[in-house]
Amino acid sequence: MIMQTRLAFSLFESGVIILIRFLVSILMFHHGLEKLSDPQGFTTFVIDKYFSYLPLSHLLWTYFAAYTQLIASVLVALGIFFRPALISLSMTMLFALVFHFLDSGLQGAPFAIVEAHNYDFETSGLYLITYLSLIVTGAGQLSLSHIISRFVPKTIRWFA
């Protein structure tokens, strides 16, 4: 009886994790596509203005962000190279948070009522919290990394 309950809970937990993985990946994938639709615009209005200190071509940073959002989202959805993908997405969201704080500040959070009914930094903050939570929980049993973990040495399993 206890084993059946644990198995049922484990499958439920994995189902919730896969749902979160797919939903957050689909939503983030959109942000990558959006950057690629006008890379020069994103570079001019975000990278050049708020991150002028970054080395290399600023357009290259836009492509780094866009392709991180595209490729890492697919990896998260599939549940392979899960934690490295989440770490790269978390870094992208840290830059997004810095951008929003530099652009509009805290906007009176947490008690102010803002014109758009949500704080500018809210979305990137929620993505970051989701990514950090998934780093801790792992990809779950319904993932490619769980399937191949039987064939990967325990010393590097964290990266799979």
Secondary structure, 3 states (H helix, E strand, C coil): CHHHHHHHHHHHHHHHHHHHHHHHHHHHHHHHHHHHHCHHHHHHHHHHHHCCCCCCCHHHHHHHHHHHHHHHHHHHHHCCCHHHHHHHHHHHHHHHHHHHHHHHCCCCCCCCCCCCCCCCCHHHHHHHHHHHHHHHHCCCCCCHHHHHHHHCCHHHHHHC
